[in-house]
Amino acid sequence: MAVQREGDGGTVRGQRLSAFWAGWRESRRNPVGYALSHPRLALAAVGDLMALPWVEAPLGETPAGRLIRSDLSRRCLAGATLAATGASVVDVPETPPAYREGRSKQTLRRKIRAAERAGVAWRPVPRPAEQRELAARLDRALGVKSDARYRQLGTDHAHWVGRGMWTVAVDRDGEPLVLAVTPHDGEWALLSVFITLGEGPQHSDARYLLFAAVVEQLSERGVRHLVDGRGQHELTNGLRHFQRMLGFRIARIRMRRREPGLRSAAVGSRAA
């Protein structure tokens, strides 16, 4: 696996870069205006970004591989791609239980315990019929979000049916709380959908349980990197904090074509 890992310096630079975007978000200004009014911070952020190591992403010509490549190639900031401007990435361990280990995962473990005490569980969703039902529920839930930053009207997530690995967190009565859809190809996966279907402490805690379940399932399938398709400037500070608790880091990604015949993970029911 051709991966250049971050050392301590890379981690510090990623943290400073994240702090720059958090400050910009709090300012409520456009990125150019914020950079012009904080030139030293902006120059330091550019330097930190350029100093981050590249992570190699060999992607195949599968539906999931093309989807991941398309998201990473999206022009999202000053004409540069998401891959070049720093994507949020979780390194998936080779052994599933290892994801929850370490001091940095204390909040993750505490939230998972709270969710489990409340009766929250997770399960895969392999059947297209149930996927369509969950997609419809998600569209309805997005339209009534109390926080305008997350409210979306007129969405249609039905196009995700049959694409990628579907996983859902449910309460003790089986009611869906959080939905995740993660297409994967080879050693890479894309967090295409990860959205709560309601609001409240139970939904919040269920996010941690579901995310750990997603990472552990991907680990079993040989995936080693999970990337969020949103740029750093597209994250709310709440989501930025959530990602930090889950172990995301900022990385530049260099995509290349995976050679035919090398291992490829399943894409989902449509590609099976």
Secondary structure as the mmCIF struct_conf table of DSSP 4:
data_model
#
loop_
_struct_conf.conf_type_id
_struct_conf.id
_struct_conf.beg_label_comp_id
_struct_conf.beg_label_asym_id
_struct_conf.beg_label_seq_id
_struct_conf.end_label_comp_id
_struct_conf.end_label_asym_id
_struct_conf.end_label_seq_id
STRN STRN1 VAL A 3 VAL A 3
HELX_LH_PP_P HELX_LH_PP_P1 GLN A 4 GLU A 6
HELX_RH_AL_P HELX_RH_AL_P1 ASP A 8 SER A 27
TURN_TY1_P TURN_TY1_P1 ARG A 28 ARG A 28
BEND BEND1 ARG A 29 ARG A 29
HELX_RH_AL_P HELX_RH_AL_P2 PRO A 31 SER A 37
BEND BEND2 HIS A 38 HIS A 38
HELX_RH_AL_P HELX_RH_AL_P3 PRO A 39 ALA A 51
BEND BEND3 LEU A 52 LEU A 52
HELX_LH_PP_P HELX_LH_PP_P2 PRO A 53 PRO A 53
STRN STRN2 TRP A 54 LEU A 59
BEND BEND4 GLU A 61 THR A 62
HELX_RH_AL_P HELX_RH_AL_P4 PRO A 63 LEU A 72
TURN_TY1_P TURN_TY1_P2 SER A 73 SER A 73
STRN STRN3 ARG A 75 LEU A 77
TURN_TY1_P TURN_TY1_P3 ALA A 78 GLY A 79
STRN STRN4 ALA A 80 THR A 81
HELX_RH_AL_P HELX_RH_AL_P5 LEU A 82 THR A 85
STRN STRN5 ALA A 87 ASP A 91
HELX_LH_PP_P HELX_LH_PP_P3 VAL A 92 PRO A 93
BEND BEND5 GLU A 94 THR A 95
HELX_RH_3T_P HELX_RH_3T_P1 PRO A 96 ARG A 100
BEND BEND6 GLY A 102 GLY A 102
HELX_RH_3T_P HELX_RH_3T_P2 ARG A 103 LYS A 105
HELX_RH_AL_P HELX_RH_AL_P6 GLN A 106 ARG A 117
TURN_TY1_P TURN_TY1_P4 ALA A 118 GLY A 119
STRN STRN6 ALA A 121 PRO A 124
HELX_RH_AL_P HELX_RH_AL_P7 PRO A 128 GLY A 143
TURN_TY1_P TURN_TY1_P5 VAL A 144 VAL A 144
BEND BEND7 SER A 146 ASP A 147
TURN_TY1_P TURN_TY1_P6 ALA A 148 TYR A 150
BEND BEND8 LEU A 153 GLY A 154
HELX_RH_3T_P HELX_RH_3T_P3 HIS A 157 TRP A 160
TURN_TY1_P TURN_TY1_P7 VAL A 161 GLY A 162
BEND BEND9 ARG A 163 GLY A 164
STRN STRN7 MET A 165 VAL A 170
TURN_TY1_P TURN_TY1_P8 ARG A 172 ASP A 173
STRN STRN8 PRO A 176 THR A 182
STRN STRN9 HIS A 184 ASP A 185
TURN_TY1_P TURN_TY1_P9 GLY A 186 GLU A 187
STRN STRN10 TRP A 188 LEU A 191
STRN STRN11 VAL A 193 THR A 196
BEND BEND10 LEU A 197 GLY A 198
BEND BEND11 GLY A 200 GLY A 200
HELX_RH_AL_P HELX_RH_AL_P8 PRO A 201 GLU A 220
TURN_TY1_P TURN_TY1_P10 ARG A 221 GLY A 222
STRN STRN12 HIS A 225 GLY A 231
HELX_RH_3T_P HELX_RH_3T_P4 GLN A 232 GLU A 234
BEND BEND12 LEU A 235 LEU A 235
HELX_RH_AL_P HELX_RH_AL_P9 ASN A 237 LEU A 246
TURN_TY1_P TURN_TY1_P11 GLY A 247 GLY A 247
STRN STRN13 ARG A 249 ARG A 257
HELX_LH_PP_P HELX_LH_PP_P4 ARG A 258 GLU A 259
TURN_TY1_P TURN_TY1_P12 PRO A 260 GLY A 261
BEND BEND13 LEU A 262 LEU A 262
TURN_TY1_P TURN_TY1_P13 SER A 269 ALA A 271
#
